[in-house]
Amino acid sequence: MRKDRTVATFFTSDQHFGHHSIIDYCGRPFGDVEEMDEVIIARWNETVGVEDEVWVLGDFAMGDRARGLGYLGRLNGTKYLATGNHDTCSPTEKNGHLHIREYLEAGFTAVVSQAQVSLPAIRPNGQNLKVMLSHYPYAGDSHAEHDRYAKFRLRDLGQPLLCGHVHTDWKTSLSPQGTAQVNVGVDQWGFRPVSAEDVHRAIRDASKRS
């Protein structure tokens, strides 16, 4: 835990706590699900302070979800969830709304399907940057030939997007309209949350390619 700074905001997604198959699916460097879970927990707490805020952009737990949700009490920070397709409280599930309380009682402060936040400036006298949050990118999918869950994706109106869902496919991307997308999933960020400032820099660098 870092004590040398003020409250910070972090973003992350696709932990897949409790999901053994994700190790092979994404080539994660772990021998078993217990090692994977404990490493992700340790790196989260090395990065995030107890007073910080963390946005989890979906797919927090899979497989043994009760076990995965039980980890929330061990993770630093105030935690918010933007639901992914593997979260049982997601609108992609027929009765997903019936499981929202389960996620709140486990330790999430809020459960939403999308959000908008402001990233802090990354240079002196710079400006904050408004971004959208969703599990799904504007365009792109994980190891798939077409974009699934189309009706749950945000409409691309030119605002940068933080997402998960695509795992190892890309870290930053431009949508077909040229809008910057940043994948904050653990597979792209050393299995730890990424700071708002680092995400802002990633958006700036991706936008230069448009």
Buried (B, 14 or more C-beta within 10 A) or exposed (E): EEEEEEEBBBBBBBBBBBBBEBBEBBEBEBEEBEEBBEBBBEBBBEBBBEBBBBBBBBBBBBBBBEEBBBBBEEBBBBBBBBBBBBBBBBBBBEEBEEBBEBBBEBBBEBBBBBBEBEBBEBEEEEEEBEBBBBBBBBBBBBEEEEBBBEEBBBEBEEBBBBBBBBBBBBBBBBBEEEBBBBBBBBBBBEBBBBBBBBBBBBBBEBBEEE
